[in-house]
Amino acid sequence: MTDETGQQPQPDPREEMFVVDAGLLSEDQLDGLVDEYCTRYHGLNDTENPMAERERVKSAVRRGDLVVWFDPVENAASLGIPE
């Protein structure tokens, strides 16, 4: 009799999302992520001008309230809450 519960495959760490230091990004790259975040979270919520949140979002990145997540599977970055 074998115990198969210990035989489950482990996730590939190369496919795990990870945080990228925002200081490693160019200003243009960071601006693009901020714009995407503003339109994603505010653009569909009956907000008349979602881009008015840009400076507030950028400040949150500088404070560490939002971080840059990179998804190696999708080869894409986005802003999100740190873990």
mmCIF file of the N, C-alpha and C atoms, coordinates in Angstrom:
data_MODEL
# 
_entry.id   MODEL 
# 
loop_
_atom_site.group_PDB 
_atom_site.id 
_atom_site.type_symbol 
_atom_site.label_atom_id 
_atom_site.label_alt_id 
_atom_site.label_comp_id 
_atom_site.label_asym_id 
_atom_site.label_entity_id 
_atom_site.label_seq_id 
_atom_site.pdbx_PDB_ins_code 
_atom_site.Cartn_x 
_atom_site.Cartn_y 
_atom_site.Cartn_z 
_atom_site.occupancy 
_atom_site.B_iso_or_equiv 
_atom_site.pdbx_formal_charge 
_atom_site.auth_seq_id 
_atom_site.auth_comp_id 
_atom_site.auth_asym_id 
_atom_site.auth_atom_id 
_atom_site.pdbx_PDB_model_num 
ATOM 1   N N  . MET A 1 1  ? 0.841   -1.173 0.000   1.00 0.00 ? 1  MET A N  1 
ATOM 2   C CA . MET A 1 1  ? 0.000   0.000  0.000   1.00 0.00 ? 1  MET A CA 1 
ATOM 3   C C  . MET A 1 1  ? 0.890   1.241  0.000   1.00 0.00 ? 1  MET A C  1 
ATOM 4   N N  . THR A 1 2  ? 0.609   2.162  -0.926  1.00 0.00 ? 2  THR A N  1 
ATOM 5   C CA . THR A 1 2  ? 1.420   3.376  -1.021  1.00 0.00 ? 2  THR A CA 1 
ATOM 6   C C  . THR A 1 2  ? 0.568   4.591  -0.719  1.00 0.00 ? 2  THR A C  1 
ATOM 7   N N  . ASP A 1 3  ? 1.211   5.595  -0.229  1.00 0.00 ? 3  ASP A N  1 
ATOM 8   C CA . ASP A 1 3  ? 0.542   6.863  0.087   1.00 0.00 ? 3  ASP A CA 1 
ATOM 9   C C  . ASP A 1 3  ? 0.780   7.831  -1.065  1.00 0.00 ? 3  ASP A C  1 
ATOM 10  N N  . GLU A 1 4  ? -0.263  8.106  -1.854  1.00 0.00 ? 4  GLU A N  1 
ATOM 11  C CA . GLU A 1 4  ? -0.116  8.946  -3.036  1.00 0.00 ? 4  GLU A CA 1 
ATOM 12  C C  . GLU A 1 4  ? -0.257  10.438 -2.730  1.00 0.00 ? 4  GLU A C  1 
ATOM 13  N N  . THR A 1 5  ? -0.609  10.794 -1.506  1.00 0.00 ? 5  THR A N  1 
ATOM 14  C CA . THR A 1 5  ? -0.785  12.218 -1.194  1.00 0.00 ? 5  THR A CA 1 
ATOM 15  C C  . THR A 1 5  ? 0.538   12.966 -1.265  1.00 0.00 ? 5  THR A C  1 
ATOM 16  N N  . GLY A 1 6  ? 1.641   12.319 -0.987  1.00 0.00 ? 6  GLY A N  1 
ATOM 17  C CA . GLY A 1 6  ? 2.951   12.963 -1.064  1.00 0.00 ? 6  GLY A CA 1 
ATOM 18  C C  . GLY A 1 6  ? 3.508   12.983 -2.467  1.00 0.00 ? 6  GLY A C  1 
ATOM 19  N N  . GLN A 1 7  ? 2.816   12.408 -3.421  1.00 0.00 ? 7  GLN A N  1 
ATOM 20  C CA . GLN A 1 7  ? 3.293   12.287 -4.787  1.00 0.00 ? 7  GLN A CA 1 
ATOM 21  C C  . GLN A 1 7  ? 2.730   13.352 -5.718  1.00 0.00 ? 7  GLN A C  1 
ATOM 22  N N  . GLN A 1 8  ? 2.001   14.333 -5.181  1.00 0.00 ? 8  GLN A N  1 
ATOM 23  C CA . GLN A 1 8  ? 1.392   15.340 -6.041  1.00 0.00 ? 8  GLN A CA 1 
ATOM 24  C C  . GLN A 1 8  ? 2.474   16.257 -6.610  1.00 0.00 ? 8  GLN A C  1 
ATOM 25  N N  . PRO A 1 9  ? 2.328   16.638 -7.864  1.00 0.00 ? 9  PRO A N  1 
ATOM 26  C CA . PRO A 1 9  ? 3.361   17.488 -8.471  1.00 0.00 ? 9  PRO A CA 1 
ATOM 27  C C  . PRO A 1 9  ? 3.398   18.865 -7.809  1.00 0.00 ? 9  PRO A C  1 
ATOM 28  N N  . GLN A 1 10 ? 4.590   19.364 -7.666  1.00 0.00 ? 10 GLN A N  1 
ATOM 29  C CA . GLN A 1 10 ? 4.796   20.692 -7.107  1.00 0.00 ? 10 GLN A CA 1 
ATOM 30  C C  . GLN A 1 10 ? 4.769   21.712 -8.243  1.00 0.00 ? 10 GLN A C  1 
ATOM 31  N N  . PRO A 1 11 ? 4.269   22.929 -7.967  1.00 0.00 ? 11 PRO A N  1 
ATOM 32  C CA . PRO A 1 11 ? 4.268   23.957 -9.019  1.00 0.00 ? 11 PRO A CA 1 
ATOM 33  C C  . PRO A 1 11 ? 5.697   24.333 -9.406  1.00 0.00 ? 11 PRO A C  1 
ATOM 34  N N  . ASP A 1 12 ? 5.885   24.629 -10.651 1.00 0.00 ? 12 ASP A N  1 
ATOM 35  C CA . ASP A 1 12 ? 7.195   25.023 -11.167 1.00 0.00 ? 12 ASP A CA 1 
ATOM 36  C C  . ASP A 1 12 ? 7.488   26.451 -10.704 1.00 0.00 ? 12 ASP A C  1 
ATOM 37  N N  . PRO A 1 13 ? 8.531   26.670 -9.911  1.00 0.00 ? 13 PRO A N  1 
ATOM 38  C CA . PRO A 1 13 ? 8.809   28.023 -9.409  1.00 0.00 ? 13 PRO A CA 1 
ATOM 39  C C  . PRO A 1 13 ? 9.106   29.028 -10.524 1.00 0.00 ? 13 PRO A C  1 
ATOM 40  N N  . ARG A 1 14 ? 9.489   28.534 -11.690 1.00 0.00 ? 14 ARG A N  1 
ATOM 41  C CA . ARG A 1 14 ? 9.743   29.444 -12.820 1.00 0.00 ? 14 ARG A CA 1 
ATOM 42  C C  . ARG A 1 14 ? 8.458   30.006 -13.392 1.00 0.00 ? 14 ARG A C  1 
ATOM 43  N N  . GLU A 1 15 ? 7.316   29.451 -12.991 1.00 0.00 ? 15 GLU A N  1 
ATOM 44  C CA . GLU A 1 15 ? 6.022   29.918 -13.469 1.00 0.00 ? 15 GLU A CA 1 
ATOM 45  C C  . GLU A 1 15 ? 5.284   30.766 -12.429 1.00 0.00 ? 15 GLU A C  1 
ATOM 46  N N  . GLU A 1 16 ? 5.918   31.007 -11.293 1.00 0.00 ? 16 GLU A N  1 
ATOM 47  C CA . GLU A 1 16 ? 5.301   31.787 -10.222 1.00 0.00 ? 16 GLU A CA 1 
ATOM 48  C C  . GLU A 1 16 ? 5.479   33.281 -10.482 1.00 0.00 ? 16 GLU A C  1 
ATOM 49  N N  . MET A 1 17 ? 4.438   34.048 -10.198 1.00 0.00 ? 17 MET A N  1 
ATOM 50  C CA . MET A 1 17 ? 4.545   35.503 -10.304 1.00 0.00 ? 17 MET A CA 1 
ATOM 51  C C  . MET A 1 17 ? 5.490   36.002 -9.220  1.00 0.00 ? 17 MET A C  1 
ATOM 52  N N  . PHE A 1 18 ? 6.212   37.088 -9.527  1.00 0.00 ? 18 PHE A N  1 
ATOM 53  C CA . PHE A 1 18 ? 7.118   37.661 -8.540  1.00 0.00 ? 18 PHE A CA 1 
ATOM 54  C C  . PHE A 1 18 ? 7.103   39.179 -8.640  1.00 0.00 ? 18 PHE A C  1 
ATOM 55  N N  . VAL A 1 19 ? 7.537   39.812 -7.547  1.00 0.00 ? 19 VAL A N  1 
ATOM 56  C CA . VAL A 1 19 ? 7.567   41.272 -7.470  1.00 0.00 ? 19 VAL A CA 1 
ATOM 57  C C  . VAL A 1 19 ? 8.869   41.782 -8.073  1.00 0.00 ? 19 VAL A C  1 
ATOM 58  N N  . VAL A 1 20 ? 8.747   42.829 -8.884  1.00 0.00 ? 20 VAL A N  1 
ATOM 59  C CA . VAL A 1 20 ? 9.895   43.496 -9.493  1.00 0.00 ? 20 VAL A CA 1 
ATOM 60  C C  . VAL A 1 20 ? 10.048  44.855 -8.822  1.00 0.00 ? 20 VAL A C  1 
ATOM 61  N N  . ASP A 1 21 ? 11.258  45.210 -8.469  1.00 0.00 ? 21 ASP A N  1 
ATOM 62  C CA . ASP A 1 21 ? 11.523  46.523 -7.882  1.00 0.00 ? 21 ASP A CA 1 
ATOM 63  C C  . ASP A 1 21 ? 11.146  47.599 -8.899  1.00 0.00 ? 21 ASP A C  1 
ATOM 64  N N  . ALA A 1 22 ? 10.225  48.477 -8.519  1.00 0.00 ? 22 ALA A N  1 
ATOM 65  C CA . ALA A 1 22 ? 9.754   49.523 -9.437  1.00 0.00 ? 22 ALA A CA 1 
ATOM 66  C C  . ALA A 1 22 ? 10.887  50.442 -9.874  1.00 0.00 ? 22 ALA A C  1 
ATOM 67  N N  . GLY A 1 23 ? 11.939  50.546 -9.061  1.00 0.00 ? 23 GLY A N  1 
ATOM 68  C CA . GLY A 1 23 ? 13.088  51.368 -9.416  1.00 0.00 ? 23 GLY A CA 1 
ATOM 69  C C  . GLY A 1 23 ? 13.856  50.842 -10.616 1.00 0.00 ? 23 GLY A C  1 
ATOM 70  N N  . LEU A 1 24 ? 13.643  49.584 -10.979 1.00 0.00 ? 24 LEU A N  1 
ATOM 71  C CA . LEU A 1 24 ? 14.313  49.000 -12.145 1.00 0.00 ? 24 LEU A CA 1 
ATOM 72  C C  . LEU A 1 24 ? 13.612  49.332 -13.455 1.00 0.00 ? 24 LEU A C  1 
ATOM 73  N N  . LEU A 1 25 ? 12.399  49.902 -13.361 1.00 0.00 ? 25 LEU A N  1 
ATOM 74  C CA . LEU A 1 25 ? 11.629  50.237 -14.561 1.00 0.00 ? 25 LEU A CA 1 
ATOM 75  C C  . LEU A 1 25 ? 11.930  51.663 -14.999 1.00 0.00 ? 25 LEU A C  1 
ATOM 76  N N  . SER A 1 26 ? 11.834  51.882 -16.308 1.00 0.00 ? 26 SER A N  1 
ATOM 77  C CA . SER A 1 26 ? 11.946  53.249 -16.813 1.00 0.00 ? 26 SER A CA 1 
ATOM 78  C C  . SER A 1 26 ? 10.669  54.006 -16.449 1.00 0.00 ? 26 SER A C  1 
ATOM 79  N N  . GLU A 1 27 ? 10.738  55.315 -16.508 1.00 0.00 ? 27 GLU A N  1 
ATOM 80  C CA . GLU A 1 27 ? 9.562   56.138 -16.198 1.00 0.00 ? 27 GLU A CA 1 
ATOM 81  C C  . GLU A 1 27 ? 8.416   55.819 -17.161 1.00 0.00 ? 27 GLU A C  1 
ATOM 82  N N  . ASP A 1 28 ? 8.746   55.588 -18.438 1.00 0.00 ? 28 ASP A N  1 
ATOM 83  C CA . ASP A 1 28 ? 7.717   55.239 -19.423 1.00 0.00 ? 28 ASP A CA 1 
ATOM 84  C C  . ASP A 1 28 ? 7.044   53.902 -19.099 1.00 0.00 ? 28 ASP A C  1 
ATOM 85  N N  . GLN A 1 29 ? 7.836   52.924 -18.668 1.00 0.00 ? 29 GLN A N  1 
ATOM 86  C CA . GLN A 1 29 ? 7.264   51.627 -18.317 1.00 0.00 ? 29 GLN A CA 1 
ATOM 87  C C  . GLN A 1 29 ? 6.344   51.758 -17.110 1.00 0.00 ? 29 GLN A C  1 
ATOM 88  N N  . LEU A 1 30 ? 6.793   52.490 -16.112 1.00 0.00 ? 30 LEU A N  1 
ATOM 89  C CA . LEU A 1 30 ? 5.968   52.687 -14.925 1.00 0.00 ? 30 LEU A CA 1 
ATOM 90  C C  . LEU A 1 30 ? 4.694   53.454 -15.273 1.00 0.00 ? 30 LEU A C  1 
ATOM 91  N N  . ASP A 1 31 ? 4.804   54.484 -16.115 1.00 0.00 ? 31 ASP A N  1 
ATOM 92  C CA . ASP A 1 31 ? 3.621   55.237 -16.539 1.00 0.00 ? 31 ASP A CA 1 
ATOM 93  C C  . ASP A 1 31 ? 2.615   54.332 -17.247 1.00 0.00 ? 31 ASP A C  1 
ATOM 94  N N  . GLY A 1 32 ? 3.111   53.415 -18.071 1.00 0.00 ? 32 GLY A N  1 
ATOM 95  C CA . GLY A 1 32 ? 2.222   52.481 -18.767 1.00 0.00 ? 32 GLY A CA 1 
ATOM 96  C C  . GLY A 1 32 ? 1.478   51.580 -17.788 1.00 0.00 ? 32 GLY A C  1 
ATOM 97  N N  . LEU A 1 33 ? 2.178   51.088 -16.758 1.00 0.00 ? 33 LEU A N  1 
ATOM 98  C CA . LEU A 1 33 ? 1.529   50.246 -15.761 1.00 0.00 ? 33 LEU A CA 1 
ATOM 99  C C  . LEU A 1 33 ? 0.513   51.036 -14.946 1.00 0.00 ? 33 LEU A C  1 
ATOM 100 N N  . VAL A 1 34 ? 0.842   52.292 -14.629 1.00 0.00 ? 34 VAL A N  1 
ATOM 101 C CA . VAL A 1 34 ? -0.086  53.143 -13.888 1.00 0.00 ? 34 VAL A CA 1 
ATOM 102 C C  . VAL A 1 34 ? -1.328  53.406 -14.721 1.00 0.00 ? 34 VAL A C  1 
ATOM 103 N N  . ASP A 1 35 ? -1.149  53.714 -16.008 1.00 0.00 ? 35 ASP A N  1 
ATOM 104 C CA . ASP A 1 35 ? -2.295  53.959 -16.895 1.00 0.00 ? 35 ASP A CA 1 
ATOM 105 C C  . ASP A 1 35 ? -3.191  52.722 -16.983 1.00 0.00 ? 35 ASP A C  1 
ATOM 106 N N  . GLU A 1 36 ? -2.557  51.560 -17.127 1.00 0.00 ? 36 GLU A N  1 
ATOM 107 C CA . GLU A 1 36 ? -3.320  50.315 -17.223 1.00 0.00 ? 36 GLU A CA 1 
ATOM 108 C C  . GLU A 1 36 ? -4.084  50.067 -15.925 1.00 0.00 ? 36 GLU A C  1 
ATOM 109 N N  . TYR A 1 37 ? -3.454  50.315 -14.796 1.00 0.00 ? 37 TYR A N  1 
ATOM 110 C CA . TYR A 1 37 ? -4.107  50.123 -13.505 1.00 0.00 ? 37 TYR A CA 1 
ATOM 111 C C  . TYR A 1 37 ? -5.299  51.068 -13.363 1.00 0.00 ? 37 TYR A C  1 
ATOM 112 N N  . CYS A 1 38 ? -5.114  52.326 -13.733 1.00 0.00 ? 38 CYS A N  1 
ATOM 113 C CA . CYS A 1 38 ? -6.205  53.308 -13.613 1.00 0.00 ? 38 CYS A CA 1 
ATOM 114 C C  . CYS A 1 38 ? -7.396  52.929 -14.481 1.00 0.00 ? 38 CYS A C  1 
ATOM 115 N N  . THR A 1 39 ? -7.156  52.524 -15.704 1.00 0.00 ? 39 THR A N  1 
ATOM 116 C CA . THR A 1 39 ? -8.272  52.184 -16.585 1.00 0.00 ? 39 THR A CA 1 
ATOM 117 C C  . THR A 1 39 ? -8.905  50.856 -16.189 1.00 0.00 ? 39 THR A C  1 
ATOM 118 N N  . ARG A 1 40 ? -8.110  49.928 -15.679 1.00 0.00 ? 40 ARG A N  1 
ATOM 119 C CA . ARG A 1 40 ? -8.652  48.625 -15.279 1.00 0.00 ? 40 ARG A CA 1 
ATOM 120 C C  . ARG A 1 40 ? -9.536  48.757 -14.052 1.00 0.00 ? 40 ARG A C  1 
ATOM 121 N N  . TYR A 1 41 ? -9.103  49.517 -13.068 1.00 0.00 ? 41 TYR A N  1 
ATOM 122 C CA . TYR A 1 41 ? -9.851  49.597 -11.820 1.00 0.00 ? 41 TYR A CA 1 
ATOM 123 C C  . TYR A 1 41 ? -10.848 50.739 -11.765 1.00 0.00 ? 41 TYR A C  1 
ATOM 124 N N  . HIS A 1 42 ? -10.675 51.748 -12.568 1.00 0.00 ? 42 HIS A N  1 
ATOM 125 C CA . HIS A 1 42 ? -11.568 52.898 -12.503 1.00 0.00 ? 42 HIS A CA 1 
ATOM 126 C C  . HIS A 1 42 ? -12.328 53.135 -13.811 1.00 0.00 ? 42 HIS A C  1 
ATOM 127 N N  . GLY A 1 43 ? -11.823 52.652 -14.912 1.00 0.00 ? 43 GLY A N  1 
ATOM 128 C CA . GLY A 1 43 ? -12.404 52.945 -16.202 1.00 0.00 ? 43 GLY A CA 1 
ATOM 129 C C  . GLY A 1 43 ? -13.786 52.370 -16.435 1.00 0.00 ? 43 GLY A C  1 
ATOM 130 N N  . LEU A 1 44 ? -14.109 51.275 -15.769 1.00 0.00 ? 44 LEU A N  1 
ATOM 131 C CA . LEU A 1 44 ? -15.408 50.639 -15.970 1.00 0.00 ? 44 LEU A CA 1 
ATOM 132 C C  . LEU A 1 44 ? -16.348 50.863 -14.788 1.00 0.00 ? 44 LEU A C  1 
ATOM 133 N N  . ASN A 1 45 ? -15.967 51.739 -13.880 1.00 0.00 ? 45 ASN A N  1 
ATOM 134 C CA . ASN A 1 45 ? -16.754 51.946 -12.660 1.00 0.00 ? 45 ASN A CA 1 
ATOM 135 C C  . ASN A 1 45 ? -17.488 53.274 -12.675 1.00 0.00 ? 45 ASN A C  1 
ATOM 136 N N  . ASP A 1 46 ? -17.963 53.687 -13.819 1.00 0.00 ? 46 ASP A N  1 
ATOM 137 C CA . ASP A 1 46 ? -18.693 54.945 -13.948 1.00 0.00 ? 46 ASP A CA 1 
ATOM 138 C C  . ASP A 1 46 ? -17.879 56.142 -13.468 1.00 0.00 ? 46 ASP A C  1 
ATOM 139 N N  . THR A 1 47 ? -16.570 56.038 -13.557 1.00 0.00 ? 47 THR A N  1 
ATOM 140 C CA . THR A 1 47 ? -15.700 57.155 -13.224 1.00 0.00 ? 47 THR A CA 1 
ATOM 141 C C  . THR A 1 47 ? -15.521 57.985 -14.476 1.00 0.00 ? 47 THR A C  1 
ATOM 142 N N  . GLU A 1 48 ? -15.822 59.255 -14.361 1.00 0.00 ? 48 GLU A N  1 
ATOM 143 C CA . GLU A 1 48 ? -15.776 60.119 -15.530 1.00 0.00 ? 48 GLU A CA 1 
ATOM 144 C C  . GLU A 1 48 ? -14.367 60.253 -16.093 1.00 0.00 ? 48 GLU A C  1 
ATOM 145 N N  . ASN A 1 49 ? -13.374 60.374 -15.215 1.00 0.00 ? 49 ASN A N  1 
ATOM 146 C CA . ASN A 1 49 ? -12.004 60.534 -15.677 1.00 0.00 ? 49 ASN A CA 1 
ATOM 147 C C  . ASN A 1 49 ? -11.079 59.610 -14.878 1.00 0.00 ? 49 ASN A C  1 
ATOM 148 N N  . PRO A 1 50 ? -10.933 58.351 -15.304 1.00 0.00 ? 50 PRO A N  1 
ATOM 149 C CA . PRO A 1 50 ? -10.112 57.412 -14.543 1.00 0.00 ? 50 PRO A CA 1 
ATOM 150 C C  . PRO A 1 50 ? -8.644  57.827 -14.477 1.00 0.00 ? 50 PRO A C  1 
ATOM 151 N N  . MET A 1 51 ? -8.180  58.595 -15.461 1.00 0.00 ? 51 MET A N  1 
ATOM 152 C CA . MET A 1 51 ? -6.777  58.987 -15.475 1.00 0.00 ? 51 MET A CA 1 
ATOM 153 C C  . MET A 1 51 ? -6.467  60.059 -14.433 1.00 0.00 ? 51 MET A C  1 
ATOM 154 N N  . ALA A 1 52 ? -7.474  60.611 -13.796 1.00 0.00 ? 52 ALA A N  1 
ATOM 155 C CA . ALA A 1 52 ? -7.251  61.583 -12.727 1.00 0.00 ? 52 ALA A CA 1 
ATOM 156 C C  . ALA A 1 52 ? -6.590  60.925 -11.516 1.00 0.00 ? 52 ALA A C  1 
ATOM 157 N N  . GLU A 1 53 ? -6.618  59.607 -11.459 1.00 0.00 ? 53 GLU A N  1 
ATOM 158 C CA . GLU A 1 53 ? -6.033  58.856 -10.344 1.00 0.00 ? 53 GLU A CA 1 
ATOM 159 C C  . GLU A 1 53 ? -4.544  58.571 -10.542 1.00 0.00 ? 53 GLU A C  1 
ATOM 160 N N  . ARG A 1 54 ? -3.970  58.982 -11.661 1.00 0.00 ? 54 ARG A N  1 
ATOM 161 C CA . ARG A 1 54 ? -2.589  58.615 -12.002 1.00 0.00 ? 54 ARG A CA 1 
ATOM 162 C C  . ARG A 1 54 ? -1.589  58.953 -10.892 1.00 0.00 ? 54 ARG A C  1 
ATOM 163 N N  . GLU A 1 55 ? -1.606  60.181 -10.421 1.00 0.00 ? 55 GLU A N  1 
ATOM 164 C CA . GLU A 1 55 ? -0.619  60.596 -9.419  1.00 0.00 ? 55 GLU A CA 1 
ATOM 165 C C  . GLU A 1 55 ? -0.813  59.853 -8.098  1.00 0.00 ? 55 GLU A C  1 
ATOM 166 N N  . ARG A 1 56 ? -2.055  59.609 -7.743  1.00 0.00 ? 56 ARG A N  1 
ATOM 167 C CA . ARG A 1 56 ? -2.324  58.866 -6.505  1.00 0.00 ? 56 ARG A CA 1 
ATOM 168 C C  . ARG A 1 56 ? -1.801  57.433 -6.616  1.00 0.00 ? 56 ARG A C  1 
ATOM 169 N N  . VAL A 1 57 ? -1.992  56.809 -7.776  1.00 0.00 ? 57 VAL A N  1 
ATOM 170 C CA . VAL A 1 57 ? -1.512  55.442 -7.999  1.00 0.00 ? 57 VAL A CA 1 
ATOM 171 C C  . VAL A 1 57 ? 0.010   55.421 -8.020  1.00 0.00 ? 57 VAL A C  1 
ATOM 172 N N  . LYS A 1 58 ? 0.613   56.391 -8.687  1.00 0.00 ? 58 LYS A N  1 
ATOM 173 C CA . LYS A 1 58 ? 2.070   56.456 -8.755  1.00 0.00 ? 58 LYS A CA 1 
ATOM 174 C C  . LYS A 1 58 ? 2.671   56.651 -7.361  1.00 0.00 ? 58 LYS A C  1 
ATOM 175 N N  . SER A 1 59 ? 2.031   57.455 -6.537  1.00 0.00 ? 59 SER A N  1 
ATOM 176 C CA . SER A 1 59 ? 2.486   57.651 -5.157  1.00 0.00 ? 59 SER A CA 1 
ATOM 177 C C  . SER A 1 59 ? 2.381   56.353 -4.363  1.00 0.00 ? 59 SER A C  1 
ATOM 178 N N  . ALA A 1 60 ? 1.326   55.584 -4.608  1.00 0.00 ? 60 ALA A N  1 
ATOM 179 C CA . ALA A 1 60 ? 1.154   54.299 -3.925  1.00 0.00 ? 60 ALA A CA 1 
ATOM 180 C C  . ALA A 1 60 ? 2.280   53.336 -4.298  1.00 0.00 ? 60 ALA A C  1 
ATOM 181 N N  . VAL A 1 61 ? 2.735   53.386 -5.547  1.00 0.00 ? 61 VAL A N  1 
ATOM 182 C CA . VAL A 1 61 ? 3.860   52.542 -5.975  1.00 0.00 ? 61 VAL A CA 1 
ATOM 183 C C  . VAL A 1 61 ? 5.125   52.989 -5.244  1.00 0.00 ? 61 VAL A C  1 
ATOM 184 N N  . ARG A 1 62 ? 5.359   54.276 -5.172  1.00 0.00 ? 62 ARG A N  1 
ATOM 185 C CA . ARG A 1 62 ? 6.561   54.788 -4.490  1.00 0.00 ? 62 ARG A CA 1 
ATOM 186 C C  . ARG A 1 62 ? 6.570   54.419 -3.001  1.00 0.00 ? 62 ARG A C  1 
ATOM 187 N N  . ARG A 1 63 ? 5.401   54.426 -2.358  1.00 0.00 ? 63 ARG A N  1 
ATOM 188 C CA . ARG A 1 63 ? 5.292   54.075 -0.938  1.00 0.00 ? 63 ARG A CA 1 
ATOM 189 C C  . ARG A 1 63 ? 5.348   52.569 -0.707  1.00 0.00 ? 63 ARG A C  1 
ATOM 190 N N  . GLY A 1 64 ? 5.112   51.784 -1.749  1.00 0.00 ? 64 GLY A N  1 
ATOM 191 C CA . GLY A 1 64 ? 5.081   50.328 -1.602  1.00 0.00 ? 64 GLY A CA 1 
ATOM 192 C C  . GLY A 1 64 ? 3.701   49.775 -1.322  1.00 0.00 ? 64 GLY A C  1 
ATOM 193 N N  . ASP A 1 65 ? 2.670   50.640 -1.374  1.00 0.00 ? 65 ASP A N  1 
ATOM 194 C CA . ASP A 1 65 ? 1.296   50.166 -1.197  1.00 0.00 ? 65 ASP A CA 1 
ATOM 195 C C  . ASP A 1 65 ? 0.833   49.356 -2.404  1.00 0.00 ? 65 ASP A C  1 
ATOM 196 N N  . LEU A 1 66 ? 1.407   49.648 -3.558  1.00 0.00 ? 66 LEU A N  1 
ATOM 197 C CA . LEU A 1 66 ? 1.225   48.863 -4.785  1.00 0.00 ? 66 LEU A CA 1 
ATOM 198 C C  . LEU A 1 66 ? 2.608   48.445 -5.262  1.00 0.00 ? 66 LEU A C  1 
ATOM 199 N N  . VAL A 1 67 ? 2.710   47.248 -5.799  1.00 0.00 ? 67 VAL A N  1 
ATOM 200 C CA . VAL A 1 67 ? 3.985   46.752 -6.323  1.00 0.00 ? 67 VAL A CA 1 
ATOM 201 C C  . VAL A 1 67 ? 3.803   46.283 -7.761  1.00 0.00 ? 67 VAL A C  1 
ATOM 202 N N  . VAL A 1 68 ? 4.923   46.101 -8.425  1.00 0.00 ? 68 VAL A N  1 
ATOM 203 C CA . VAL A 1 68 ? 4.925   45.592 -9.802  1.00 0.00 ? 68 VAL A CA 1 
ATOM 204 C C  . VAL A 1 68 ? 5.050   44.080 -9.738  1.00 0.00 ? 68 VAL A C  1 
ATOM 205 N N  . TRP A 1 69 ? 4.040   43.397 -10.242 1.00 0.00 ? 69 TRP A N  1 
ATOM 206 C CA . TRP A 1 69 ? 4.057   41.939 -10.334 1.00 0.00 ? 69 TRP A CA 1 
ATOM 207 C C  . TRP A 1 69 ? 4.399   41.539 -11.760 1.00 0.00 ? 69 TRP A C  1 
ATOM 208 N N  . PHE A 1 70 ? 5.275   40.549 -11.910 1.00 0.00 ? 70 PHE A N  1 
ATOM 209 C CA . PHE A 1 70 ? 5.596   40.016 -13.231 1.00 0.00 ? 70 PHE A CA 1 
ATOM 210 C C  . PHE A 1 70 ? 5.142   38.573 -13.296 1.00 0.00 ? 70 PHE A C  1 
ATOM 211 N N  . ASP A 1 71 ? 4.426   38.249 -14.366 1.00 0.00 ? 71 ASP A N  1 
ATOM 212 C CA . ASP A 1 71 ? 3.935   36.893 -14.604 1.00 0.00 ? 71 ASP A CA 1 
ATOM 213 C C  . ASP A 1 71 ? 4.766   36.292 -15.739 1.00 0.00 ? 71 ASP A C  1 
ATOM 214 N N  . PRO A 1 72 ? 5.697   35.372 -15.430 1.00 0.00 ? 72 PRO A N  1 
ATOM 215 C CA . PRO A 1 72 ? 6.552   34.812 -16.486 1.00 0.00 ? 72 PRO A CA 1 
ATOM 216 C C  . PRO A 1 72 ? 5.798   33.936 -17.478 1.00 0.00 ? 72 PRO A C  1 
ATOM 217 N N  . VAL A 1 73 ? 4.673   33.385 -17.086 1.00 0.00 ? 73 VAL A N  1 
ATOM 218 C CA . VAL A 1 73 ? 3.890   32.564 -18.013 1.00 0.00 ? 73 VAL A CA 1 
ATOM 219 C C  . VAL A 1 73 ? 3.264   33.443 -19.084 1.00 0.00 ? 73 VAL A C  1 
ATOM 220 N N  . GLU A 1 74 ? 2.690   34.565 -18.662 1.00 0.00 ? 74 GLU A N  1 
ATOM 221 C CA . GLU A 1 74 ? 2.051   35.493 -19.606 1.00 0.00 ? 74 GLU A CA 1 
ATOM 222 C C  . GLU A 1 74 ? 3.036   36.506 -20.168 1.00 0.00 ? 74 GLU A C  1 
ATOM 223 N N  . ASN A 1 75 ? 4.240   36.566 -19.573 1.00 0.00 ? 75 ASN A N  1 
ATOM 224 C CA . ASN A 1 75 ? 5.252   37.545 -19.954 1.00 0.00 ? 75 ASN A CA 1 
ATOM 225 C C  . ASN A 1 75 ? 4.677   38.956 -19.871 1.00 0.00 ? 75 ASN A C  1 
ATOM 226 N N  . ALA A 1 76 ? 4.021   39.257 -18.735 1.00 0.00 ? 76 ALA A N  1 
ATOM 227 C CA . ALA A 1 76 ? 3.346   40.530 -18.558 1.00 0.00 ? 76 ALA A CA 1 
ATOM 228 C C  . ALA A 1 76 ? 3.528   41.029 -17.136 1.00 0.00 ? 76 ALA A C  1 
ATOM 229 N N  . ALA A 1 77 ? 3.538   42.337 -17.002 1.00 0.00 ? 77 ALA A N  1 
ATOM 230 C CA . ALA A 1 77 ? 3.634   42.977 -15.686 1.00 0.00 ? 77 ALA A CA 1 
ATOM 231 C C  . ALA A 1 77 ? 2.357   43.742 -15.412 1.00 0.00 ? 77 ALA A C  1 
ATOM 232 N N  . SER A 1 78 ? 2.062   43.910 -14.111 1.00 0.00 ? 78 SER A N  1 
ATOM 233 C CA . SER A 1 78 ? 0.908   44.697 -13.701 1.00 0.00 ? 78 SER A CA 1 
ATOM 234 C C  . SER A 1 78 ? 1.141   45.180 -12.285 1.00 0.00 ? 78 SER A C  1 
ATOM 235 N N  . LEU A 1 79 ? 0.354   46.159 -11.880 1.00 0.00 ? 79 LEU A N  1 
ATOM 236 C CA . LEU A 1 79 ? 0.429   46.645 -10.504 1.00 0.00 ? 79 LEU A CA 1 
ATOM 237 C C  . LEU A 1 79 ? -0.576  45.888 -9.659  1.00 0.00 ? 79 LEU A C  1 
ATOM 238 N N  . GLY A 1 80 ? -0.208  45.642 -8.419  1.00 0.00 ? 80 GLY A N  1 
ATOM 239 C CA . GLY A 1 80 ? -1.106  44.956 -7.520  1.00 0.00 ? 80 GLY A CA 1 
ATOM 240 C C  . GLY A 1 80 ? -0.670  45.148 -6.077  1.00 0.00 ? 80 GLY A C  1 
ATOM 241 N N  . ILE A 1 81 ? -1.448  44.605 -5.193  1.00 0.00 ? 81 ILE A N  1 
ATOM 242 C CA . ILE A 1 81 ? -1.185  44.719 -3.760  1.00 0.00 ? 81 ILE A CA 1 
ATOM 243 C C  . ILE A 1 81 ? -0.095  43.720 -3.375  1.00 0.00 ? 81 ILE A C  1 
ATOM 244 N N  . PRO A 1 82 ? 0.868   44.150 -2.544  1.00 0.00 ? 82 PRO A N  1 
ATOM 245 C CA . PRO A 1 82 ? 1.915   43.201 -2.127  1.00 0.00 ? 82 PRO A CA 1 
ATOM 246 C C  . PRO A 1 82 ? 1.345   42.123 -1.215  1.00 0.00 ? 82 PRO A C  1 
ATOM 247 N N  . GLU A 1 83 ? 2.004   40.992 -1.196  1.00 0.00 ? 83 GLU A N  1 
ATOM 248 C CA . GLU A 1 83 ? 1.576   39.883 -0.331  1.00 0.00 ? 83 GLU A CA 1 
ATOM 249 C C  . GLU A 1 83 ? 2.161   40.030 1.044   1.00 0.00 ? 83 GLU A C  1 
# 
